[in-house]
Amino acid sequence: MYSINSKTELAKGSQFLRRLLESGKNKIDHKQDVIPPADTSEAAYYANIIQFIPHLIYGRDQNGVYTVVNQAFADFAGKKIHEIIGKTDKELMIFLNPDQIRMTDESLFEKKQKRFIPLEPFTESSGELYWFQTVKNPVYDEAGEVTEVLNISTDITKRVEMEQRLSQSEIRYRSIFENNYSGIIVIDKDLSIHTKNKAFDALMGEDHEASNDGDLKSYVNETDKRDLLDLLNGLSSRNYEFFDIDVQLTANDGRKIDTICFVRGLYDANLNFTEAVITFQDVTKVREQQKQLEESEERFRTIVENATEALLLLDFDQKKYVDANRSAETLFGYSREEFRNLSFGDLSPKGQANGESVVLGEDYMNRAISGERLVYEWEVRRKDGTKLICEVRLVKLPYPDRNIIRTSVVDITDRKRAERLLNNEKRKLQESNKELIDLNFKLGNQTKQLQEFAYIASHNLRSPAGNIRALLDFYQADPSEENLNFLLEKLDVVATDLMDTINDLAEVVKIKNEVSKEHTSIELQKVMEKVKDSLSEAIKNKNAVINYDFTGVEKIYGPKTYVESIFLNLTSNAIKYSKDDVPAIIDIVAEKTENHFCITVKDNGLGIDLKKHGSKLFGLRKTFHRDKDSRGVGLFITKAQVESLGGTIKVESEPNVGSSFMIEFPLSILEKKQ
Amino acid sequence: MMRRLAIIDDDTIFQFTTKVKIEKLNLADEIKIFGDGEQIFQYLNETILADLPSILLLDINMPIADGWDFLEMYESLDADKKENMKIYMLSSSINPVDVEKADAHPRITKYITKPIQDQVLQEILAF
């Protein structure tokens, strides 16, 4: 309204104001505080302005008596203007702190200087605290003495309260900032750091107390720095007020820290950019995990993609294939996209070896869903209609909310073919191996037999040769006629013996040589009839009964003469060594067991003490019964014949009870040779 | 003292020629002949100590009881009868099984291969 620049002007102003208010007094009804009808005078005009100005205007004299107040003051005091004029604060009880007010006034009377009090508490009589900003102007008289103090007070309570609230809020935010787990910094446009919180220093591995504010540039690489500066430019020109960016920070110890930065611009009242707040979120671990996951996924993907086996993922609920690898494309001839439109049945022919494809497949899938890992052979149908024999494996994959079955398919057509070939080869090999073993066994037997034969031959020929020598020595020592006759007589015996021996041995040699020459079908019944025929006299003499039954096996194949000879020898032995007082009963049984064809000839005859003679029973020139017409050749020949047919012969016997001769032939004797 | 000898062999020609040879060489005073192991065993069992042969020429291959059978039976003979008795095993067998078995047998003094040489007879019949 006006300015007070000097004492003179002040005095002038003060007087003007007084006059103004006094002149206005007449015009204004203080009792009613009603604005009178318009007074056109300049004084009344200004008085009105002052009266209704919102600032508190009031004057007090040296005694603290109010000399002038405006309506705003009266309103503040809660009184009428006229109730205030002429009274002191103590009388009015407007303020609870009148002494303090008085002291401030007094300083003005002394110092005679205008004072500005930026913050002045007024405690109203109601107890409410108000804050005022007050200009105190001394009013001078003509003598230049201060007669009163004119105050103009502005109520700034609201502003003060606001500031307090603001301050509290700042503390709160400060606290949030300081104690935040995220690193927060405040930077300016060129990235130098103004403020940073503990978490930021912790993130960078720095001592919060000791660290300087520093520069964000020293933590970021060139690329990130450039991006950050570009974005900050936009922020400062308010193209946007915030942004986020991935930044890799390098800590002092060299650690790389991946962060996501949230950057918000701060602006002053004129919307000029002042600084930016950056919040860092450490995503290093998350990124690492993500990277590992991606790598692992990539690895897995590569494995799956390059697997030689065809892999298909089947959505069990929709019965559709959801994914397939390259091998699957090759195997089936469908592309990955085509697979997605295929259901399980499209990849199989209607039937499998053991049933309908759909029924079997449904069963397999249900079992796979219940956790079973299945492996089975399956015929698949390719896109071009051709079929392949495959090995299929089903495994349910651990998807939490979907039923996905991993189907692995391997074409085993070649393998099957190879298996078949291999099996054939194996069988052939086993057969030839068996033949070799048989042959080897036979060879071993033959070698043994040959050796035995050599010893036997040597032994049996040496004896007569030695005897001839001894007889000749005897004659030469005393060549009388008598001795010559004796010599000739004895030589005759030796010659016969020698001839017999040679014949016996020749017989055995013949058996060994001729076994494979004759191979005919032999009816056992007929063989026994022939045997009985040739032994008819002995049977009659001994009252022998011969029982035989060949209903199980009627026919065998081999050299007929041997088989007849074997039956003849065993039967004639049984009759020859029967008891004199008991009729001979001979049982001949033929039976087929798992691995052998067995013939048993059992008698109730004299029996043999096997403890004594067992080992020699089948030897040449072995006899065990005195006075019997035995040369010890029969069983020797029989054994040779049985062995030449691949069989074995055993005996069980008990003296005075009887003997059982058991022959075991290989089953091949029942088959006609090719 | 009587030089008593027993030949156990089923070969009659061997029996005769050997007996003649020994008599001619005058290697024994008494020669007894047996056809198999059982016969000689019975004789040894029944004969008094003073009349027993002190040397046995034992064949292996014989009917009824061969050389080995006899050796088994021989074990049951009175110990004093066996004390001064030597057993020579004679055989035309060159089967090593027989030779080894004979060499290993504690009762057999020696295994001799037939035909038997005069010189061998003179050696073993030195009473």
Interface residues (C-beta under 8 A of the other chain):
Chain A: Y455 S458 H459 R462 S463 A465 G466 N467 R469 A470 L471 D473 F474 A477 K490 V493 V494 K612 K616 R621 K622 T623 F624 H625 R626 G632
Chain B: D11 T12 I13 F14 F16 T17 T18 V20 K21 K24 N61 P63 I64 A65 D66 D69 S91 S92 S93 I94 N95 K114 P115
